[in-house]
Amino acid sequence: MSIAIILPAFNEELTIGKVILDFHKYSPDSFIYVIDNNSTDNTNRVADSVLKENNIKGEVIFARRKGKANAMRTAFNKIHADIYVMADADYTYFGLDLEKLLAPVLSGEYDLVVGNRFTDSGYEKENKRMFHNFGNNLVRKIINLLFNADLKDIMSGYRVLSRNFVKNYPVMCEGFEIETEMTLHCLDKRFNIIEIPVTYKDRIEGSFSKLNTFTDGFRVIKTIFNIFKDYRPLLFFSILSFIFFIGGILLGIDPVLEFIEFRYVYKVPSAILATGLMIFSLLFFAVGVILDTIVRYEKFNFELRKNIDKNSQIK
């Protein structure tokens, strides 16, 4: 089976050569593709030189639109393989773990294998960004709660994907949210996923992370919002409906009591606002029901298309 190792890279001239040689050492028959995401340093030259000098199968592919997800979208569109390996180009993941990550996909039992960085607490020791750990844990807990899962590492950048998963996965985001989006798609569309412990080391000296605490913090909040809205619309809009309903009840008590006692409403603004809140409550609940029905229908169509694709491949 053909294996494509995909390394999205942006300004990684210090590490890209080490990463290519490391993965080639442990998987010499695999094709290695470096996705140069508009680097301003010598990433593409170093990668191309290492590939050619060591007779490594693969090439450097340019992804003009910035963002890790855009780089992976380019890779998935241009590269055809039976198994896809996704790894960061910053030399934080290692080819030593590749064989055990490939095994579940090679056996046909799983569609997505995630390299779990948290098993031996290696990630917490190596990663010095406290707020990133907090964001990772928050998103992980919400996803596990909504999908009744028990995942440990939602945002790991070391993954092995089956061809069936890649060809049925539309990359909708643009940046580092791709790991979360990929996991959500897998859980929502009922692909088989498993986590396997991997070794993680922080970046080498002189190599700088492209993550930003405040920007990526906003992305975490946006991701949480989208998880509820897109994957659990009935729950999301029911919560909004309940909030407006409680507000309507609290504001509407006095006008109702006044009318019962005096047959006249003195707090007219409160009565109007309470009525508006109740209307919004009903509208949000109705929207949630409608969107939930659409999501269920979309899942049905997805399963139908997936089965048709499988049957056509068998033929």
C-alpha positions as CSV (number, residue, x, y, z in Angstrom):
1,M,0.0,0.0,0.0
2,S,1.3,3.5,-0.9
3,I,2.0,5.7,2.1
4,A,2.3,9.5,1.8
5,I,4.0,11.4,4.6
6,I,2.8,15.0,4.5
7,L,4.8,17.7,6.3
8,P,3.1,21.2,6.2
9,A,5.9,23.7,6.7
10,F,6.1,27.5,7.2
11,N,9.6,28.9,7.9
12,E,11.1,25.6,9.2
13,E,14.5,25.7,7.5
14,L,16.2,24.7,10.8
15,T,14.2,21.5,11.2
16,I,12.7,20.4,7.9
17,G,15.8,18.4,6.8
18,K,16.0,16.5,10.2
19,V,12.3,15.7,9.9
20,I,12.6,14.3,6.4
21,L,15.6,12.2,7.2
22,D,14.0,10.9,10.4
23,F,10.8,9.7,8.7
24,H,12.7,8.3,5.7
25,K,14.8,6.3,8.2
26,Y,11.8,4.5,9.7
27,S,9.7,4.3,6.5
28,P,12.1,4.3,3.5
29,D,9.4,3.2,1.0
30,S,7.0,6.0,1.8
31,F,6.7,9.2,-0.3
32,I,7.5,12.3,1.6
33,Y,5.8,15.6,0.6
34,V,6.7,18.9,2.1
35,I,3.9,21.5,1.7
36,D,5.6,24.9,1.7
37,N,3.1,27.3,3.0
38,N,4.5,30.6,1.7
39,S,7.7,30.3,3.7
40,T,10.0,33.4,3.6
41,D,13.1,31.5,4.5
42,N,15.0,28.6,2.8
43,T,12.5,25.9,3.8
44,N,11.7,24.8,0.3
45,R,15.3,24.8,-0.8
46,V,16.5,22.8,2.1
47,A,13.6,20.3,1.7
48,D,14.2,19.9,-2.0
49,S,18.0,19.5,-1.5
50,V,17.5,16.8,1.2
51,L,15.0,14.9,-0.9
52,K,17.3,14.8,-4.0
53,E,20.6,14.2,-2.3
54,N,19.2,11.2,-0.4
55,N,17.1,9.8,-3.3
56,I,14.0,10.1,-1.2
57,K,10.7,9.7,-3.1
58,G,8.5,12.8,-2.8
59,E,8.6,16.5,-3.7
60,V,8.0,20.0,-2.4
61,I,4.5,21.3,-3.1
62,F,3.6,25.0,-2.8
63,A,0.4,26.0,-1.0
64,R,-0.1,29.7,-1.7
65,R,-2.9,30.4,0.8
66,K,-1.5,30.7,4.3
67,G,-2.6,28.4,7.1
68,K,-2.0,24.8,8.1
69,A,-5.5,23.7,6.9
70,N,-4.9,25.3,3.6
71,A,-1.7,23.5,3.2
72,M,-3.4,20.2,4.1
73,R,-6.2,20.9,1.7
74,T,-3.6,21.4,-1.1
75,A,-2.0,18.1,-0.1
76,F,-5.2,16.1,0.0
77,N,-6.2,17.4,-3.5
78,K,-2.9,16.7,-5.2
79,I,-1.6,13.6,-3.5
80,H,-3.1,10.2,-4.1
81,A,-2.2,7.4,-1.7
82,D,-3.7,4.5,0.3
83,I,-2.6,5.9,3.6
84,Y,-1.8,9.5,4.6
85,V,0.5,10.5,7.4
86,M,0.3,14.1,8.8
87,A,3.1,15.4,10.9
88,D,4.5,18.8,11.9
89,A,7.8,20.0,10.3
90,D,9.2,21.4,13.5
91,Y,10.8,18.2,14.7
92,T,8.5,17.7,17.7
93,Y,7.3,14.3,16.4
94,F,9.4,11.4,15.3
95,G,9.5,8.6,12.8
96,L,10.2,6.1,15.5
97,D,6.5,6.1,16.4
98,L,5.3,5.8,12.8
99,E,5.1,2.0,12.6
100,K,2.7,1.6,15.6
101,L,0.6,4.5,14.2
102,L,0.3,2.9,10.8
103,A,-0.7,-0.6,12.1
104,P,-4.4,0.2,13.0
105,V,-5.0,1.7,9.5
106,L,-3.1,-1.0,7.7
107,S,-5.3,-3.6,9.4
108,G,-8.4,-1.8,8.1
109,E,-9.9,-1.4,11.6
110,Y,-9.5,2.3,11.9
111,D,-9.8,5.4,9.7
112,L,-7.9,7.9,11.9
113,V,-5.0,7.2,14.3
114,V,-4.0,10.1,16.6
115,G,-0.6,10.4,18.2
116,N,-1.4,11.0,21.9
117,R,1.2,13.3,23.5
118,F,-0.3,13.2,27.0
119,T,0.1,9.6,28.0
120,D,3.5,10.0,29.7
121,S,3.0,13.7,30.5
122,G,5.6,14.5,27.9
123,Y,3.6,17.3,26.4
124,E,3.0,19.0,29.7
125,K,6.7,18.9,30.5
126,E,8.0,20.0,27.2
127,N,5.3,22.6,26.3
128,K,5.8,25.8,28.2
129,R,2.6,27.6,27.0
130,M,0.2,27.3,29.9
131,F,-2.8,28.9,28.2
132,H,-2.4,26.5,25.2
133,N,-2.7,23.5,27.6
134,F,-5.8,25.1,29.2
135,G,-7.4,25.6,25.8
136,N,-6.6,22.1,24.7
137,N,-8.1,20.6,27.8
138,L,-11.3,22.8,27.6
139,V,-12.0,21.8,23.9
140,R,-11.2,18.2,24.7
141,K,-13.7,18.0,27.6
142,I,-16.5,19.7,25.6
143,I,-16.0,17.3,22.6
144,N,-15.9,14.3,24.9
145,L,-19.1,15.4,26.6
146,L,-21.0,16.1,23.4
147,F,-19.9,13.0,21.6
148,N,-19.7,10.6,24.5
149,A,-16.0,10.0,23.7
150,D,-12.9,9.5,25.8
151,L,-10.2,11.2,23.7
152,K,-7.0,12.5,25.4
153,D,-5.4,14.6,22.7
154,I,-7.7,16.5,20.4
155,M,-5.1,18.8,18.8
156,S,-2.2,16.5,18.2
157,G,-0.5,17.2,14.9
158,Y,0.7,13.6,14.4
159,R,-2.0,11.6,12.6
160,V,-2.4,8.7,10.2
161,L,-5.5,8.7,8.0
162,S,-7.1,6.2,5.7
163,R,-7.8,7.0,2.0
164,N,-11.5,6.5,2.8
165,F,-11.4,9.2,5.5
166,V,-9.4,11.7,3.4
167,K,-11.6,11.4,0.4
168,N,-14.7,11.9,2.6
169,Y,-13.3,14.8,4.6
170,P,-13.9,18.4,3.4
171,V,-11.3,20.8,4.9
172,M,-13.4,23.8,5.9
173,C,-11.1,25.7,8.2
174,E,-7.9,27.6,7.3
175,G,-5.4,27.4,10.2
176,F,-4.4,25.3,13.2
177,E,-8.0,24.4,13.8
178,I,-7.7,21.5,11.4
179,E,-6.9,18.9,14.0
180,T,-10.0,19.8,16.0
181,E,-12.1,19.9,12.8
182,M,-10.7,16.5,11.7
183,T,-11.5,14.9,15.0
184,L,-15.1,16.3,15.0
185,H,-15.7,15.1,11.5
186,C,-14.5,11.6,12.5
187,L,-16.7,11.5,15.6
188,D,-19.8,13.0,13.9
189,K,-19.6,10.8,10.8
190,R,-18.8,7.7,12.8
191,F,-15.4,6.9,11.4
192,N,-13.3,4.7,13.7
193,I,-10.7,6.6,15.7
194,I,-8.0,5.5,18.1
195,E,-5.2,7.2,20.1
196,I,-1.7,5.8,20.4
197,P,1.0,7.2,22.7
198,V,3.9,9.0,20.9
199,T,7.0,10.8,22.0
200,Y,6.9,14.6,22.0
201,K,9.8,17.1,22.3
202,D,9.6,20.8,22.3
203,R,11.1,22.8,19.4
204,I,14.9,22.9,19.1
205,E,16.7,26.1,20.1
206,G,16.4,28.8,17.5
207,S,13.1,27.4,16.1
208,F,10.0,29.5,16.9
209,S,6.4,28.5,17.2
210,K,3.8,30.1,14.9
211,L,1.2,29.9,17.6
212,N,0.0,33.1,19.3
213,T,-1.6,32.9,22.8
214,F,-4.3,35.6,22.2
215,T,-5.1,34.9,18.6
216,D,-5.3,31.1,19.2
217,G,-7.2,31.8,22.4
218,F,-9.8,33.5,20.3
219,R,-9.8,30.6,17.9
220,V,-10.4,28.2,20.8
221,I,-13.5,30.2,21.8
222,K,-14.6,30.3,18.2
223,T,-14.1,26.6,17.9
224,I,-16.2,25.9,21.0
225,F,-19.0,28.1,19.7
226,N,-18.9,26.4,16.3
227,I,-18.9,22.9,17.9
228,F,-22.2,23.6,19.6
229,K,-23.8,25.5,16.7
230,D,-22.8,23.2,13.9
231,Y,-22.8,19.7,15.5
232,R,-25.4,20.1,18.3
233,P,-27.8,22.8,17.0
234,L,-30.8,21.7,19.1
235,L,-28.8,21.9,22.3
236,F,-27.2,25.2,21.3
237,F,-30.4,27.0,20.4
238,S,-32.3,25.3,23.3
239,I,-29.9,26.9,25.7
240,L,-30.5,30.3,24.1
241,S,-34.2,29.6,24.1
242,F,-34.1,28.7,27.8
243,I,-32.2,31.9,28.7
244,F,-34.7,34.1,26.9
245,F,-37.6,32.1,28.5
246,I,-36.3,32.7,32.0
247,G,-35.7,36.4,31.2
248,G,-39.3,36.6,29.9
249,I,-40.7,34.9,33.0
250,L,-38.8,37.1,35.4
251,L,-39.8,40.4,33.7
252,G,-43.3,39.2,33.1
253,I,-44.2,38.3,36.7
254,D,-44.9,41.8,37.9
255,P,-47.2,42.8,34.9
256,V,-49.2,39.6,35.3
257,L,-49.6,40.1,39.0
258,E,-50.6,43.7,38.5
259,F,-53.2,42.7,35.9
260,I,-54.6,40.0,38.3
261,E,-54.9,42.5,41.2
262,F,-55.8,45.8,39.5
263,R,-57.0,44.6,36.1
264,Y,-54.5,47.1,34.7
265,V,-50.8,46.9,33.7
266,Y,-48.7,49.8,35.1
267,K,-45.3,48.4,34.1
268,V,-45.9,48.5,30.3
269,P,-42.2,48.5,29.3
270,S,-41.6,45.3,31.3
271,A,-44.6,43.7,29.8
272,I,-43.5,44.5,26.2
273,L,-39.9,43.4,26.9
274,A,-41.1,40.1,28.5
275,T,-43.3,39.5,25.4
276,G,-40.4,40.1,23.1
277,L,-38.2,37.7,25.1
278,M,-40.8,35.0,25.0
279,I,-41.1,35.4,21.2
280,F,-37.4,35.1,20.8
281,S,-37.4,32.0,23.0
282,L,-39.9,30.3,20.7
283,L,-38.0,31.4,17.6
284,F,-34.6,30.0,18.9
285,F,-36.2,26.7,19.8
286,A,-37.9,26.4,16.4
287,V,-34.6,27.2,14.7
288,G,-32.8,24.5,16.8
289,V,-35.4,21.9,15.8
290,I,-35.2,22.9,12.1
291,L,-31.4,22.8,12.0
292,D,-31.2,19.5,14.0
293,T,-33.4,18.0,11.3
294,I,-31.2,19.3,8.6
295,V,-28.1,17.9,10.3
296,R,-29.7,14.5,10.6
297,Y,-30.7,14.6,6.9
298,E,-27.1,15.6,6.0
299,K,-25.7,12.7,8.0
300,F,-28.1,10.3,6.2
301,N,-26.9,11.6,2.8
302,F,-23.3,11.3,3.9
303,E,-23.6,7.7,4.9
304,L,-25.4,7.0,1.6
305,R,-22.6,8.6,-0.5
306,K,-20.0,6.8,1.6
307,N,-21.6,3.4,1.0
308,I,-21.9,4.1,-2.7
309,D,-18.2,5.0,-2.9
310,K,-17.2,1.8,-1.1
311,N,-19.3,-0.3,-3.5
312,S,-17.8,1.4,-6.5
313,Q,-14.3,0.8,-5.2
314,I,-15.1,-2.9,-4.6
315,K,-16.3,-3.3,-8.2
